[in-house]
Amino acid sequence: MKRRSLLAGAGALAAAPLIDIQAAQAEAQEAKKTITTGAQALAKDDWKALQGQKVGVISNPTGILDDLSHIVDTMHASGKVNIVAVFGPEHGFRGSAQAGGSEGDHVDPRTGIMVYDAYGAAADKLATLYTKSGVETVVFDIQDVGARFYTYIWTMYEAMLAAVRTGARFVVLDRPNPTGGYARGPMLKPGFTSGVGKREIIQHHGMTVGELARLFNAEYLPLDTNGARLKELQIIEAKGWRRDQLYADTGLTWVMPSPNMPTPDTALLYPGLCLFEATNMSEGRGTTRPFELIGAPYVDYRWAQALQAKNLPGVAFREAYFTPTISKNANVLCGGLQVQITDPHRVEAITTATHMIVEANKLYPEFDWRTGDNPPGRWIDLLTGSDRFRTMFAAGATAEEIVAAWQAETDAWTARRAKYLLYKGDHR
């Protein structure tokens, strides 16, 4: 009898995690029922907002419906939307290209629709393509990740400019910001604009693409168009989403927005850990955990140890060794760490990355900005939006001092963006 009771107890213990998993899955599915993406809302309305128009679609693999079908495929199959062109951003419409790459102009083999390369395309080129293909309404549907230097929002900006010049309608199918609705980080300064920051917004902007489109249309498009704005801007909202929800809270299916953004955890860390692109360390490209695994051949256990002692909010640091297959330190064994998320709602990605960079510089004489920049350190300037991070770092400022330097900018941005927000709830 005693043996049977012990076995029964062991069986109950073994079954408990399964029950928890099932409960978590049920909770996620319940959350999904309460959140409707802009794309799904438009599909439920039988695509009525697009009927009778010649439509150009800017999208990538993230432009999905609840059944995981792509909006372009579904619109085309319905016969109710006249798609005359598709525009592919960085990585391409079907997502086959790596960072800094695209798929070029081609005919989509599934739908027979002409796909144009929109990565890095300026408004003039896009306007020419709109006119050539007869576009009357431009639809934007891409899952963003909330960082100023993620290029999709700047593809949207140029596409909006092109729509102003051609008189096209602009429709944004909105999706939740996977990092929630809070804002953090430094402001982009004049003289530091580039393809990873065309206009003055802060590093971790905390807005959806629909909200950004409203801000762009009101404040920045007129600066480039002698005061003009879009003929019509329509945002089809993500119904049911609140700003205090991260992607893991939504129950929505995660589709990689780019090859090095495999999970919602990656998106949480990316607004800060992308700064390692500007260093001679690997940011984890060519591993299964980009922007979580960080290291270089010269790094040892001391880096993770020093950072773990700081008790930074929402994260922990595990000593790790890895061999990237692409990008910096490709096929070379790197020592370093993995940033483990312990509390997603407390993660401060830019603060975390700043501490990591300062500590790496203290420990390793070999630590430096990446080679090939002209002038040296130019990439960290473009990513952070000015030369302040680099100059404070060079002067020996602490991580706390560097982070404090942009707090007023964050506060000003939070107040300024308020009138463009569409969703309720504060992240914290």
CORNOR-V143562 format. One record per pair of residues at least 24 apart in sequence whose ideal C-beta (glycine too) atoms are under 6 Angstrom apart, sorted by the first residue. I is the first residue (numbers start at 0). J is the second residue. Records with the same first field share a line. If there is no record, write none. Layout:
# CORNOR-V143562
I->J  J
This chain:
# CORNOR-V143562
27->250
28->250
30->249  250
31->250  251
33->239
34->239  240  249
35->238
36->174  237
37->172  173  235  237
38->64  70  140  172
39->64  65
40->235
41->235
46->79  80
49->80
50->79
52->135  136
53->81  83  133  134  135
54->80  82  136  138
55->84  134  137
56->82  85  138
57->86  139  158
58->140  141
59->88  94  141
60->94  254
61->141  142  254  256
62->140
63->254
70->140
75->110
82->112
83->132  133
84->113  132  134
85->112  114
86->115  117
87->114  116  117
88->117  118  151  154
89->118  150
90->257
97->258
117->154
121->157
122->157  160  161
125->157  158  161
126->161  164  165
129->161  165  167
134->167
135->167
136->168
137->162  167  169
138->170
139->171
140->172
142->174  256
143->208
144->177  266  269
145->176  178
146->269  270
147->196  200  202
148->195  382
152->211
153->197
156->197  215
159->215
160->223
162->229
163->220  224  227  229
166->230
168->231
169->229  232
170->233
171->208  209  212  234
172->235
173->207  209  234  236  237
174->237
175->237  240  249
176->207
177->246  263  266
178->266  267
179->245  426
180->205  242  426
181->205  426
182->409  412  413
183->349  409
184->349
185->383  384  405  408
186->384  408
187->384
188->384  385
191->380  381  384  385
193->381
195->381
201->412
203->270  349
209->234
210->419  420  421
213->419
214->419
236->421
240->422
241->423  424
242->422  424  426
243->424  426
245->343
259->284  289
264->340
265->290
267->346
268->338  348
270->348
271->348  349  351  352
272->352
274->352  382
277->368  369  378  379  382
278->369
279->367  369
281->323  327  328  333
284->325  326
285->323  324  325  326
286->321  323
291->337  338
292->319  321  337
293->335
294->333  334  335
295->333
296->331  333
297->363  365
298->334  335
299->334
301->362
302->336  362
303->336
305->358
306->358
311->351
312->345  347
313->342  345  346
314->338  340  351
315->339  341
350->402
353->398  401  402
354->398
357->398
